[in-house]
Amino acid sequence: MDKKILVIKTNGEYESFSFNKLKYSLTKSGALEEEVRGIIEKIIPEIYDGISSKEIYRKAFKELRRLNRIYASKYSLKRAIFDLGPTGYPFEKLVSALLKEKGFQTEVGVILPGECVTHEIDVLATKGDFTYAVECKFHSNSSNISNVKVPLYINSRFIDIQSKWNKDPQKTTHLKQGWLITNTRFSSDAIKYGKCIGLNLLSWNYPENKGIKDVVAQHALYPITTLLSLNKREKKILIDHNIILTKELMEQKVILEKLRFSPQKIKRVLSEAQKICNL
């Protein structure tokens, strides 16, 4: 592809089509090099100036699904996380699971007093002698980003509870740091501010190669919304019953029988869940 092609992103901005970006995303799905090459050869002739990033995703997803449903499931991770909404609670559960894989003990939805007011902390994470207050910023649209106002607000809340926590003689850990985690991205000023005041930031692709997409893939912590064998209604039912991750579904298989899934359906769902979890 010699001619420069412009792609319309979900936020309406234009960017140059990146062959390497497409190749990387397909490779992350688990597809082999020759399989990725074959998919790209089919997609490239259909890429035109002004195509949307969503359309490129649909084309790639279609080819992956035809090739291997598990590849397609993993490739759909970003969309699957958006589908956890509309509330932020399932995303908080996902974040809690990611932190547990990193060796933290976690609590979701904790009320803590500050020096001035009381705050609800999305996830409280503890490892060794230190505790971290984690705020989760869930967006249901990829065009929404967290600008500098968000870490400014989160840091002010953290300072309020940190002061109270670390004065309490009954606390056995030191409240060390605030974290801010989002499923979309941060503005450059938000990242700059976070680095300056020591607020740990995690987004879909930040830090580079250590973002949510990388951690989820590394630990196979895929949400149930990635499962192609479930329809939208069935996914919602499971989320309403507090089943957020495919690993949780594998650990609580009986829930499918309780919810009156057919034996054939249960077999298909568990087979896909097992493969996507690398079990």
C-alpha positions in Angstrom: 0.0 0.0 0.0 2.0 3.0 -1.3 -0.7 5.7 -1.1 -1.2 7.3 2.3 -4.6 6.3 3.7 -6.4 8.3 6.4 -8.6 6.4 9.0 -11.4 8.1 11.0 -11.0 7.2 14.7 -14.0 6.8 17.0 -13.5 10.3 18.3 -13.8 11.8 14.8 -10.1 12.5 14.4 -8.1 11.3 11.5 -4.9 9.2 11.6 -2.8 7.5 9.0 -3.5 3.9 8.4 -0.9 1.7 10.2 -0.1 -1.7 8.7 2.0 -2.5 11.8 -0.8 -1.6 14.2 -3.3 -3.9 12.4 -0.7 -6.7 12.3 0.1 -6.2 16.0 -3.6 -6.3 17.1 -4.2 -9.5 15.0 -1.1 -11.1 16.5 -2.3 -10.4 20.0 -5.4 -12.4 19.3 -3.2 -15.5 19.2 -3.2 -15.9 15.4 -0.1 -17.4 13.9 2.2 -15.3 11.7 1.0 -17.0 8.5 -2.6 -16.7 9.5 -2.2 -12.9 10.2 -0.5 -12.5 6.9 -3.5 -14.2 5.1 -6.0 -12.0 6.9 -4.2 -8.9 6.1 -3.9 -9.9 2.4 -7.7 -10.1 2.4 -8.3 -6.9 4.2 -5.8 -4.5 2.6 -7.6 -4.3 -0.8 -10.8 -3.2 1.1 -9.0 -0.3 3.0 -9.9 3.1 1.5 -9.3 6.7 2.3 -11.7 7.8 5.0 -12.6 4.4 6.3 -13.5 4.2 10.0 -11.5 2.3 12.5 -14.7 0.5 13.4 -15.0 -0.8 9.9 -11.4 -2.0 9.9 -12.2 -3.8 13.2 -15.3 -5.4 11.7 -13.4 -6.7 8.7 -10.6 -8.1 10.8 -13.1 -9.6 13.3 -15.0 -11.3 10.5 -11.9 -12.9 9.1 -10.7 -14.0 12.5 -14.1 -15.5 13.4 -14.1 -17.5 10.1 -10.6 -18.7 10.9 -10.8 -19.4 14.7 -13.6 -18.3 17.1 -11.1 -18.0 20.0 -8.9 -15.6 18.1 -12.0 -13.5 17.4 -13.1 -13.6 21.1 -9.7 -12.3 22.2 -9.6 -9.7 19.4 -12.9 -8.3 20.7 -11.5 -7.6 24.2 -11.8 -3.8 23.9 -15.4 -4.0 22.8 -16.1 -6.7 25.4 -15.0 -4.4 28.2 -17.3 -1.6 26.9 -20.1 -4.2 27.0 -19.6 -4.7 30.7 -21.5 -1.4 31.2 -23.6 0.6 31.7 -22.6 0.7 35.4 -19.0 0.7 36.4 -19.3 -2.1 38.9 -18.4 -5.0 36.6 -15.3 -3.0 35.5 -14.3 -2.6 39.1 -14.6 -6.4 39.5 -12.3 -6.8 36.5 -9.8 -4.4 38.0 -9.9 -6.2 41.3 -9.2 -9.5 39.6 -6.2 -8.0 37.7 -4.8 -6.8 41.0 -5.3 -10.2 42.7 -3.2 -11.7 39.9 -0.5 -9.3 40.9 -0.5 -10.5 44.5 -2.8 -7.9 46.0 -5.6 -8.5 48.5 -8.6 -6.5 47.3 -12.0 -5.2 48.4 -14.5 -3.6 46.1 -16.7 -0.6 47.1 -15.1 0.4 50.4 -16.4 3.4 52.4 -13.5 5.3 54.1 -13.6 8.4 56.2 -11.4 11.3 55.2 -10.3 14.3 57.3 -13.1 16.3 55.7 -15.7 14.0 54.2 -16.4 10.3 53.7 -15.4 8.7 50.4 -16.4 5.5 48.5 -13.3 3.8 47.1 -13.8 1.6 44.1 -11.1 -0.9 45.0 -8.9 -1.0 48.0 -5.7 -3.1 47.3 -3.2 -4.3 49.9 0.2 -6.0 49.5 2.5 -6.4 52.4 2.7 -3.2 54.6 1.1 -1.0 52.0 -2.5 -0.2 50.9 -3.6 1.6 47.7 -6.8 3.4 46.9 -7.9 2.6 43.4 -10.4 4.7 41.5 -12.0 3.1 38.3 -13.2 5.4 35.6 -15.4 3.3 33.2 -16.5 4.7 29.9 -19.0 3.0 27.6 -17.7 4.9 24.5 -14.1 4.8 23.3 -14.2 8.4 22.3 -14.4 9.4 26.0 -11.1 10.1 27.6 -10.0 11.1 31.1 -8.6 14.6 31.0 -6.4 16.3 33.7 -9.5 17.2 35.7 -10.0 13.5 36.6 -6.6 12.9 38.3 -6.8 16.3 40.0 -10.1 15.3 41.6 -9.0 11.7 42.4 -5.8 13.0 44.0 -7.7 15.4 46.2 -9.9 12.6 47.5 -6.8 10.4 48.1 -5.0 13.1 50.1 -8.2 13.4 52.3 -8.4 9.7 53.1 -4.6 9.2 53.4 -4.3 11.8 56.1 -7.0 10.1 58.1 -5.9 6.6 57.5 -2.2 7.1 58.4 -3.1 8.8 61.7 -5.2 5.9 62.8 -3.2 3.7 65.3 -5.5 0.8 64.5 -4.4 0.6 60.9 -1.9 -2.1 60.2 -0.8 -0.8 56.8 0.3 2.5 55.4 -2.0 4.1 52.8 0.8 4.7 50.3 -0.7 5.8 46.9 -3.7 6.5 44.8 -4.4 4.8 41.5 -6.6 5.8 38.6 -7.7 3.1 36.1 -9.8 3.7 33.0 -10.8 1.4 30.1 -10.2 4.1 27.5 -7.2 6.5 27.6 -5.8 9.5 29.4 -5.0 12.9 27.9 -1.3 13.9 27.8 -1.9 16.4 30.6 -3.5 13.8 32.7 -0.5 11.5 32.3 1.9 14.4 33.0 0.1 15.4 36.1 -0.2 11.8 37.4 3.6 11.4 37.0 4.2 14.7 38.7 2.2 14.0 41.9 2.8 10.2 42.0 -0.7 9.0 41.1 -0.4 5.6 39.4 -2.3 5.6 36.1 -3.5 2.6 34.1 -5.5 2.7 30.9 -6.3 0.5 27.9 -2.8 1.1 26.4 -0.9 2.9 29.1 1.8 2.3 30.3 3.1 1.1 27.0 3.0 -2.7 26.8 1.6 -2.8 30.4 -1.9 -1.5 29.8 -5.2 -3.2 30.6 -5.1 -5.1 27.2 -1.7 -6.5 28.0 -2.5 -7.5 31.6 -5.8 -9.2 30.7 -4.1 -11.2 27.9 -1.1 -12.1 30.1 -3.3 -13.5 32.9 -6.2 -14.7 30.6 -8.7 -12.6 32.7 -11.2 -12.2 29.8 -14.6 -10.9 30.7 -17.6 -13.1 29.8 -18.6 -10.5 27.3 -15.8 -11.8 25.0 -17.6 -15.1 24.7 -19.2 -15.5 21.2 -21.3 -18.4 22.3 -23.4 -16.1 24.5 -25.8 -13.5 23.2 -26.3 -10.1 24.7 -29.2 -11.1 26.9 -27.3 -14.1 28.3 -24.3 -12.0 29.1 -26.4 -9.5 30.9 -28.0 -12.3 33.0 -24.6 -13.6 34.0 -23.3 -10.1 34.9 -26.5 -9.5 37.0 -25.5 -12.7 38.9 -22.1 -11.3 39.5 -20.3 -13.5 37.0 -17.9 -11.0 35.3 -14.9 -13.1 34.2 -14.7 -16.3 32.1 -12.6 -17.8 34.9 -15.4 -17.2 37.4 -17.8 -18.9 35.0 -15.5 -22.0 34.9 -15.3 -22.0 38.7 -19.1 -21.7 39.0 -20.4 -23.8 36.2 -23.5 -24.8 38.1 -24.8 -21.2 37.5 -25.6 -22.1 33.9 -27.8 -25.0 35.0 -29.5 -22.8 37.6 -30.2 -20.2 34.9 -31.8 -22.9 32.7 -29.3 -22.9 29.9 -29.8 -26.0 27.7 -27.2 -28.8 28.0 -26.0 -28.1 24.4 -25.6 -24.4 25.2 -23.7 -25.1 28.4 -21.3 -27.4 26.5 -20.6 -24.7 23.9 -20.1 -21.9 26.4 -17.8 -23.9 28.7 -15.8 -25.2 25.8 -15.2 -21.6 24.6 -14.5 -20.4 28.1 -12.0 -23.2 28.7 -10.1 -22.3 25.6 -10.0 -18.6 26.1 -8.8 -19.1 29.7 -6.0 -21.4 28.4 -7.2 -24.1 30.8 
